Amino acid sequence: MTIAYETAAHPENLRRVVIDPISRVEGHGKVTLLLDADNRIQQARLHIVEFRGFEKFVQGRPYWEVPVLVQRLCGICPVSHHLAASKAMDMIVGATELTPTADKMRRLLHFGQILQSHALHFFYLASPDLLFGFDADIAQRNIVAVAAANPQLARQGVLLRKYGQEVIRVTSGKRVHGSCAVPGGVNKHLTPEERDYLLADIERTVAWSQEAVALIRGMYSERSEFLNGFGFFRSAYVSLVRGDGALDLYHGGLRARNTRGEVIFDHVDYASYWDHIFEVTKPWSYMKFPYLRALGPEDGWYRVGPLARINNCDFIPTPLADAERIAFRGFDNGSATHANLAYHWTRMIEMLHAAEGIRELLADPDLLKNDLVVTGTRALRGVGVIEAPRGTLIHHYRINEDEQIVRANLIVSTTHNNEAMNEAVRQVALQYLDGNEVTEPLLNHIEVVIRAYDPCLSCATHALGQMPLEVEIVDAAGAQVDVLRRDADGTVSRPDAQPA
């Protein structure tokens, strides 16, 4: 499992091939490949070139603003940040146990987020590769072509996402950047009319989610490259699990398994995550590299997200999804359980679980009650952890006596997967491009393996790290009037401005 970071000798003599930007992902990133004269891969890296900085932006703000502020990290998964921050604020206001209504309203909101995000990724972003092939013409690899070739499938994908967005709108007021959770609870409950509105389409949503799982399971049965052949490697996994070992996307304890499936730690209180997970920076990416302290920086990298959660849990507490989990785990003697493209299969299993979870919650009378908020003894530190669509999401805050944020640390799902995505890029580059003439379809293979992780690159970069940063100021005519550069060694300089 140890990663040997390749450092190409005399990189100035090598040919550089760049994929910039990576397409059909959220945010901005690129891949650089260094090749010798025989087209042999000497270096392959995923660079996250987008810098967000929310860990600094929230400093000085009153704690109760944070659940709304951090939603602006992303337009795809704002609910996840909203809930993780709210859970951290629960600790700060001393809300050790929410009311049943508050807990279930948050879970309903979260299921809506899981459903819409998984549908968006599978049908809009990943399906062109899965349906038409990795070597398909570039003009065909888009959702418009999917709709033309399979209009019923495209329609189901659009309506599945729409239903998830409607769950979010009903619970939080808006489909994007709404507000439901507040420190210690929620700010509303469902009305009977809102419940009935969501009930109208839930059976169709469950049925279509089952069809989506069947679709990806069928692809695995027909295409061997989906299994051990596509940049395959084994890794450790991290996720939350419920007290009884069940999959729980909203709450639980941290569980980690090694490459052999053996438990490293289990049911760890996520408030002490720092005792188990550490982060380092590297000079060629704005995204940090977490690892498990128990295994060290070389061997301790891991994966999170749907694949990790399905591998980590003992069962799924909804019957249809659990039956699919069992089928996945047993498929071809477990050959899919470490495959990169198995993220798509497990993502659809989770979408089905979210649909079932919504159906169960809508039958619960607690959603209609008005007991919304609790408080307790104040604290100066709060940690909130949730299983976002892309994986384990950690929000950690400290406040001062004036109730202002003085420190924030975010370990976002894509950050956890940083090392794994780099390994996936290396393996696919070596498998498909090494020694071959570089073509666009071959480069798409690298993008395919990155998309399998459904990375949210905007969410993932909050501390400056070591990567060089250059800020340019240009005038209305486009001419550069000033530039400031901070190098990887920390040196700050202002080179002479050059014409744009």
Buried (B, 14 or more C-beta within 10 A) or exposed (E): BEBEEEEBEEEEEBEEBEBEBBEBBBBBBBBBBBBBEEBBBBBBBBBBBBBBEBBEBBBEBEBBBBBBBBBBBBEBBBBBBBBBBBBBBBBBBBBEEBBBBBBBBBBBBBBBBBBBBBBBBBBBBBBBBBBBBBEBEEEBBBBEBBBEEBEEBBEBBBBBBBBBBBBBBBBBEEBBBBBBBBBBBBBBBBEEEBBEEBEEBBEBBBBBBBBBBEBBBEBBEEBEBBBBEBBBBEBBBBBBBBEEBBBBBBBBBBBBBBBEBEEBBEBBEBBEBBEBBBBEBBEBBBBBBBBBBBBEBEBBBBBBBBBBBBBBBEBBBBEBBBBBBEEBEEBEEEBBBBBBBBBBBBBBBBBBBBBBBBBBBBEBEBBEBEEBBBEEEEEBEBBBBBBBBBBBBBBBBBBEEEEBBEEBBBBBBBBBBBBBBBBBBBBBBBBBBBEEEEEEBBBBBBBBBBBBBBBBBBBBBBBBBBBEBEEEEEEEEEEBEEBEBBBBEEEEEEEEBEEE
